[in-house]
Amino acid sequence: MSIYNSIETAARELYLRALKDIPQDVRAALAEARDRENQEGNATAEQVMFTILENIDTADAEDTLVCQDTGLAVFKVNIGFPIDVQELDRRLRKGCERATADYPLRSNTVHPLTRKHTGTNTGQGIPVIKLAFSTSNAIEITLAPKGSGSENMSFLKMLTPAEGRKGVKKFVLQCIFDSGARPCPPMIVGIGLGGTSDVAMQLAKDASTFRKIGASNSDPDIAALERELLDQINQTGIGPQGLGGATTALAVHIEWAHTHISQNPVAVNIQCWRGERATAVISPEGTIEYAS
């Protein structure tokens, strides 16, 4: 199989896998949340978490989608050997179209003004493709289908340096209160800190969709802020599906960049409890390995 045929095949398979098979780190975090609600004695929150986990088990047993929202496809591609990027783009797009037609998947992609449907889960600027480069001698493709309930809860604020750490925490917590039950909590909260306005938003999306739960930021100050915010978010009492409880967020992930001396951009992007993503690694010979 040629490398480009492998990319197309992997894109098709990743779309289906991401929608059917919840990652193991997310499953573990959800099970911990159920146990936490049991220990807290919150019967409603415990029942919500039980239902979420039962939903996952049913999807496993029936080989079907976990949720009806098939999202917009967001690819993160790490390129480790020379490749035609234009053809890569075309094959990722084709893979999404094939998954949509073959399963079939609900298509979500519409024109922003006319709302005319493409019917393919692709369109102008969709799928979203984020490129990075490495020396791995492989192509690693991760797909995260981003649903609208959580994506609608995206925020950006240009803080002043004087607002400091306290200002960052205040803004993030206000975003959580404003979001309420709409992003289907318990949520994964992605925060982009620093850079420019567009960089902060990109960092927030990476933080919410591509990092595994339980992986802290390597910067100790950032990691400490992640822990503080997770604790404070879970004290809001919003809880699973907004019905109250001790688990409003499964994780808080922060990605950061250096920024200008007179600004401090902060962005928030939320992922719902499903945390859907799937990864494939493709060799120069076209062999595909899917991450478990």
RODRENMI-214431 format. One record per residue: x negated, y, z negated of N, C-alpha, C, O in turn. Coordinates in steps of 0.02 Angstrom, whole numbers, plus 50000, padded with zeros to 5 digits. Layout:
N
XYZXYZXYZXYZ...
***
This chain:
292
499584994150000500005000050000499565006350000499095006749960499705011050044499305017150046499415021149982499915020249947498945025649968498985029649907499625033849908499935034849855499825036349966500415040649969501065036649962501545039049932501075030649989501655026249978501705024449904502255024049876501125023549872501135021949800501395027849759501775026849711501215033849778501455039849743502215040249749502555041649700502475039149809503205039349820503555033949780504065035249748503285027849782503575022349744503575023749669504065022449635503005026349645502955027849573503445033349553503755032849499503525038449595503995043849578504705041249572505065043049526504905036949619505575033949616505655029949551506155030649516505165025749536505215021349477505185025349412505545023849365504775030549410504715034549349505365038149333505555038849275505715040449384506355043949372506835039149337507155040949288506885033049362507335028149332507105025949264507505025449217506455024649257506195022449192506295027749138506495026149082506165034049155506235039349106506955039949081507065041449022507435038749125508135039449107508405033349070508915033749035508075027649076508315021449046507935019348983508235016548937507285020748980506855017948929506555023448886506075026748905506845024548827506605029848782505915027948756505815022248735505435032648756504755031148734504735028548662505145030248620504235024348649504185021048583504075026048527504335025048472503705031448539503595036348486504245039948468504345041648410504675041048517505315044248505505775039448466506115041448419505775033048486506175028048451505975027648377506405027448333505325027648364505085027148295505295033348255505495032648197505255039248286505455045348251506205045348236506415047748183506605042848282507325042448271507495037548215507935038848174507145031848213507265027048160507065029948091507415028848042506525033748090506315037048028506845042148006506985042847946507135045648055507655050448039508275047148010508575049647962508465041448038509035037648010508895035747938509325036547895508295033147924508115031047856508105037147809508305036547751507875042847834507855048847793508555051047773508685052847716509015050847821509695052847806510025047947758510435049947716509835041647763510085036647714509835038247644510215037947596509195039947639508905041547574509205047947545509275048747484509385052547590509695058947568510425057947548510725062347517510705052247566511405050847550511905054547593512475055547573511685056647653512135060147698512435055147747512125053447797513035052847731513345047447770513485049547842513405045547888513705055747852513855058047920513225058247963513235055748019512685061147937512065061547974511785054547988511525053248042511835050147938511595043347947511985039848002511695036248043512645040848004513055037748055512885040448125512875036648174512745046948129512545049848194511895046648218511835044748276511415045948173510775042848192510865035548210510545033048256511305032148174511445025148191511735024648261511555020148300512195029148278512515029148344512005030648399512025027548452511545035248386511025036848435510595030648449510455029048506510385027348396509965021348404510355015648438510075011848477510995015148422511415010148454511485011648529511495007048570511535018048546511565020148616510945017748653510995015248709510365018548622509735016348653509735008748662509535006248715509955005148611509974997848615510444995548671510294990748707511004998948678511484997148731511184998348800511264994348845510835004048808510505005548871509985000248888509904998248946509614998048837509114992648847509454986248871509244983148919509984984348836510324978048851510664978148919510674973048954510944983848938511314984349000510884986949058511124987449115510254988649044509804991549095510134997449128510184997849190510365002149087510725007849113510455014349082510015014149040510725019949104510495026449082510695027749009511225025548986510265031248973510405032948903510915038648900511325038948854510895043148949511335049048950511545050549021511175049049068512125053549029512375055249096511995061049128512015061749189511655065149088511275070749116510605068249141510155066849102510535067749208509915065349238509395070849246508845069549271509565076949226509085082349220508795084749286509015082749340508305089049280507885091149336507205088049325506925088249270506925085149378506285081549373505705086449364505615090949404505325085349311504715089249299504125084449298504095080049255503675085149346503085080849352502465084349325502365090349338502065080649287501395082849269500915077949301500925071949285500485080449346500055076049385499325077849372499105083449384498945072949346498225073649337497875070149395497935064049403497515073949435497205071349496496465070049483496095074649463496235063849494495545061949479495125060249540494545058349533495415060849600495025059849662495345063849718495925065849712494975065149772495235069549825495885066949855495955061049869496355071649866497005069749892497315075849926497165081549910497755074549974498125079850008498695082049962499185078449954498635087849932499125090149883499805091349916500315090149885499805093649978500435094850013500815088150023501425087850016500435082850040500755076350048500975073549981501485070149976500585074849929500785072849861501455075949843501905072549819501535082349856502165085849844502735082549882503265081349854502615081149946503145078149987503345071249961503945069649961502865067349940503015060549917503355060549849503795056349837503185065049805503535065449741504265067349752504715064649721504365072049798505045074149815505435068249845506015067149827505125064649890505455058949922505635053649871506165050549875505185052549822505325047649770505945049449730506345045149712506015055949714506615058249678507245057149719507755054949693507195058549783507775057649827507965050249832508565048649833507475045949835507615038749839507935036249775508415032349778507685038349717507975036249654508705038449649509135034649626508835044549671509515047249668509995043349712510565041949693509765041349772510185037749820510245030349801510785027449808509705027349777509695020149767510075017949704510405012749705510035022049649510325019549586511085018949589511325013449575511495023949604511335030949617511345035049553511695033349505510965040649554510955045249498511405051249512511515053049570511665054249460512015060549468511505065749490510965066349461511685069549543511245074949565511465081449532512055083049529510965085249508511105091449471510905097749507511065103249485510545097149563510205102949592510675107049636510955104549684510745113449619511185117949656510825124549670510335126249638511095128249719510845134949734511035139549675511605139149650510585143849651510735147749591511295152849599511585154849549511455154949660511995159749670512615156449698513165157349670512555152749752513145149749784513375143549746513955141549753512925140449707513045134249670513165128349718513435123249698512965129149781513035123749829512555118049810511965119249796512815112049810512455106049788512005103349843512205103149901511385101349825510955098049874511115090649879511015087549931511355087649824511525080549824510945075849819511025069749824510325078549810509735074249812509295074749750508795071149745509475078949702509055080449645508385083649666507905083549628508365086449726507795090349749508065096749781508665097249795507635101549792507835107849823507255112749821506685110749811507415119049831506895124249828506585124449759506915126149710505935122749755505585122849691505725116949646505455116649590506125112249668506305106349629506145100049670506365099649727505775095149644505545094649575505005099649557504645102249601504945100949493504405105149467503775100749464503795095249437503225103249491502615099249492502045103349462501865108649487501775100849407501215104049372500585100049387500555094149371500085103249417499475099849436498895101349388498815106949365498515096149373497895096949335497385092249368497565087849406496745093349352496215089449384495765086449331495615089649280495535080249344495105076749296494575072849334494545073049395494155069349297493635065149327493785057749314493315053749310494415055949309494605049249289494595044149346494655038149333494515046349409494565042049468495235038549471495285032749491495755042049453496445039549457496915045549461496715051149447497525044249480498045049249478498545047149424498835041749428498635051349374499115049949320499715054449330499655060549331500295051449336500915055149348501395053949289501565048149274501605059249257502115058749205502725062749227502665068449250503295059649222503925062849240504365063649178504475058949141504605069749169505075071149114505705074249145505665079949169506265070749146506885073849171507175078549118507355076349064507225084949134507425089949084508155091649092508355094649141508555089649042509265090949042509425098249026509015101748997510025100349045510185107449039510365109548968510255115248948510645104948928510835106748860510245109348820510305114348784509685105948826509085108148790508725113648828508475118448797508695113148894508335118248933508655125148927508305130148929509315125348920509655131848911509435135348847509495141448841509175131548800508925134348738508165135648744507765132548711507995140448787507305142548799507255149948784507705153848801506705151948752506655158748727505935161348736505465157548735505875167948746505225171148751505255177848716505735181648724504735179348677504685185948647503955188248646503505184348630503865194448664503185197348662503095200748594503285206548585502805197148548502695199848481502095204548482501665204148526502075208948433501475213048424500995209348378501205205448335500345210448386499855207048342499995208248268499865203948226500275214248251500405215848181500925211248149500935210448088501355208248190501875203748163501575197248138501865194048095500995195248165500615189648140500985183048136501465181848172500735178748092501015172148082501745172448059502165168448081501875177148015502555177947989503045179548046503605176948046502835183748093503265185448149503405179548194503955178748219502895175348205502985169348246503495164748214503955162348248503425163548149503895159048114504605161748114505085158048123504655168348104505325171448103505665170648171506255168948173505295171748225505585171148292505795163948306506345162848331505365159148290505535152148304506145149948265506595146748293506185151748202506765149848161507405153148187507935149948186507355159348210507945162648239508175158948301508775158348313507705156548342507885152648401508255146248382508725144248416508035142948329508355136748307509065138248283509535134548300509155143548245509835145348222510285147148282510865145248284510005150848330510395152748389510585146648431511115146548462510155141548431510285135448471510825131148439511245128448475510815130548374511305126448339511335119348364510815115948369511935117048381512035110148404511935109248478511945103648503511855114748515511875114348588511315110148619511445106848670510705109848592510195105648622510205098448599509705094848607510755096248569510825089248546510295087248495509895082748509510275090548437509795088448386509955081548358510525079248362509435078248331508775080948314508345082148376508305077848420508025087848378507675090248438506925089848430506655088948375506585090548486505865091448487505755098748506505955100948560505425102448463505335109648473504645110948502504135109548469504625113548563503995115348594503885122848590504325126748605503285124748569503115131748562502485133248602501995129648597502515138648642501925141148677501705147548643502105152148635501075147848625500815153548587500215156448623499725153048634500255162948640499695166248671499745166448747500265165148776499175168148779499165168748851499535175048874499485180348843499895174248930500345179448955501055176648950501155171048928501545180648970502235178348962502365171848999502675167348971502125171249062502255165149100501855159249072502095153649072501245160649050500835155249020501165152648957501185146548946501425157048915501745154848853502335150248867502425145248833502735151948918503305147648936503065140848961503365135748944502545140849001502285134449025502015130148968502115124148966501675133348921501405129748863501975126848821501925121148797502515130648813503085128148774503395122048807503585117348772503455122248874503745116448909503295110348901503535104748889502635111248909502175105648899502245102848828502235096748818502305107248780502345105048710502975101048696502945096248658503535103048725504165099748710504255093248748504595088648724503945092648807504105086948850503545081848859503695075948872502915083748852502385079248872501965076648814501595071748823502005079648755501605077148699501985071948659502585072648647501635066648639501945061448599502075063948528501685067748499502645061748500502805063548431502285060348384502115054448391502045064248338501535061848292500835064248308500375063448267500745067148368500095069648389500055077048371500395081148401499635078748323499555085748302499075089448348498655086348381499145095948349498665100048387497975099348356497905098748295497465099448397496775098548373496515104648334496035104048296496825110448345496625116348307496945116048238497555115648233496555116348184496845115448117497355120848098497845119348063497245127048119497715132348103498375131248139498915132248110498345129148202498955127748241499305121648212499925121648206498925116548194499225110448165499595112048100500125109348087499295116348059499625118347996500275122048010500765120947974500285126248060500895129848078501425125048103502015125948089501225119848141501705114748162502045111448103502655110648103501655109648052501935106447993502405111147955502935109147933502195117347947502605122247911503275123247946503805123347913503255124048011503875125348048504335119248048504945119948043504045113148053504465107148051504835106747984505425105247982504475108147930504785107947864505335113247859505875111747833505205119247883505705124647877506305123447922506875124847903506185120847982506745119348027507195113947997507805114348003506895109047966507295103647937507635105747871508045101947844507475111647846507825114347788508435118547809508805120847767508525119547874509085123747897509755120247885510265123547879509755113547882510375109847871510795108847933511345106347929510535110947991510915109948054511035102548065511605100448078510515098548059510575091248059510745088148126510835091748176510785081448128510945077848190511595080148221512115080148188511565081948285512145084248323512495090348291513075091748306512135093848248512405099848217512915098548163513275103148144512945092348138513445090548089513175090548018513505088047972512585093348009512285093647942511815087847930511925082347955511305089147891510835083847874510125086347867509995092347873509675081747853508975083447838508535083347899507945085047895508805081247957508395080548017508685084748074509105082448113508445090948078508635095248134508125094348191508305094648249507495093248173506965092248223506575085848207506445084348149506395082248260505965076448253505235078548250504825075248218505075084048284504385086348288504365093648309504825096048342503835097048289503675103648315502975103048347502495101348313502935104648411502305104348447502125111348472502545114748502501525113448460501285119948482500695119148529500215115648512500715122248587500135122948631499965130348635500415134548633499315131848641499125138848634498585140748685498245136448713498515147248695497985150048737497765156648706498155159948671497145158548718496935165148697497345170448734497595169248789497415176148703497845181248731497515188148726496945188748702497865193248749497605200048749497595202948678497995201048635497135207248666497045210148600497665213848575497765214548514498085216348621498665220348600499335216848612499845220148616499335210248617499965206648626499935199748594499395197348578500515196748585500545189848559501185186548584501685186348547501185183848645501785180548672501945174148634501505170248616502585173048622502825166848591503425164348631503905168048642503395158148652503945155048689504175148748654503775145248622504825147348659505115141248630505495137548685505905140448720505345131148691505715126748738505895120448700505465117248669506525118648702506775113048661506935106948704507195107648760506775101148678506955094848709507455091248663507385091548602507945088148693508455084548652508155078248622507575076648634508555074748583508305068948546508035063448591507655059248567508225063348654508005057848697507265058048713506945052748721506975063948718506255064548732506035060548792505505057348791506425060648845506315056148902505675057948941505565063648959505265052948953504675053548996504425046649014504535041848977504075046249069503785039949091503145041449130503105046649164502655036949126501995038349155501765032549198501875026649181501435034149254501125029249297500415031449312500275037449318499965026649319499265027949339499135024349404499255018349410498885028049453498785025349520498035025549537497715030649529497765019849559497065019349577496955021849648497435022649685496325023149668496195025249738496425020049789496555021849847496485013749769496725008449814497475008149818497745004449859497825012049776498555012149777498885007649726499495006949727498495004449682498785000149631499135004649578498855009649557499735002649558500125006549510500175002749444500344996849442500025006249390500125003549323500585008249285500455014249281501115005549256501585009649218501425008949144501325003449118501415014649110501285014749039501875011749002502455012849021501745007848949502285004748912502565009648861503035007948824
***
